[in-house]
Amino acid sequence: MGVFGSPGRTLVSTVIFMLAVIAAATAAYHHAGWSFPDSFYMVLLTVYTVGYGEVHPIDTAYLHAITVMTMILGCTGSIVLTGALVQFLTINQLQQLFGTRRMIKEIEHLSNHVIIVGYGRIGVMLARELNMAGLPFVIIERNERLADNVRELGFLAIVGDATDETSLTTAGVDRARALATVLPNDAANVFITLSARALNPKIEIIARGEMATTENKLIQAGADRVVMPTHIGAERIAELILYPRTEKILHASSEMQTLERQLRGLGLELQVVVAPERGALTGLTVAQIEKRTEGQFFIVQIHRQDGTVYSEPEPELKIVAGDGVVIVGRGIQSCRALFEPLSGAAGHRHGTIYRGQRRF
């Protein structure tokens, strides 16, 4: 297709050509005894055909030749540069317009998909996991630059404010299976939860909360589950400290990572929960726990602090304080809460999460 096959390449090539002409002509005038400022000024006057008059008399054949070549090459280059710039801007605008329309048409054909609000640190990781699981999703992001990055990765993205119902409607909230609002702004997450619940009463909503006081507000606004990143991070660090070998087995090997991805594809999660002192389920047998929780999760391994590992725990085996309990289930954060003590603040948090769980 040659140089003109790409508007961007054409523009860059023309700019380089113009710089070369200006540099060569300036050097030629300077060689004739003119000062550098006068030489550069004369070249610009000639290239852009301003016509303010000659800086010095053009009275030699050498100066005539320089001026003629500068006029021919410079003026031609200016015309081409103007055309290339118009072409570049026009095609970019058209591509953006048609790209947006094509993307909206793709979204219109989606159903049973996931909507991610916010492409920050959590949004990036969530999009990556959903993509690996092969689940369709749409990202709503206010920052146009971040939205462009999303599109470059081949994901569907809408530039807009999710607190505006128009953005949620464009993302197909009425046909979506789930919405994850993971903005670092609690007030925005509450408002988005309210709007999404009103637009689609059946959609599953997972909301991010930064402050502990926001959790109840999100549940009342209609969130099915509330994720507290700071709490999850603390629990994860504690697991790494208390059960480093267990964590290595569960998350380091490629086989277990593959298993985790397969489980996520089925809507299940695999994690380690530490049984606390006076925990709600501490002291009960495996059978009693699974019966009491009505199959919300299954216990697949138990790791004692002395190093003993029960890979296939018997139904009569009791959970004791300090055990690392490997569980498989839906809504792992809610399942974690079931192990917490029922008294005090922890019990209040447990009850809140459990009541807010619409379905597992």
Disulfide bonds with the S-S distance in Angstrom:
none
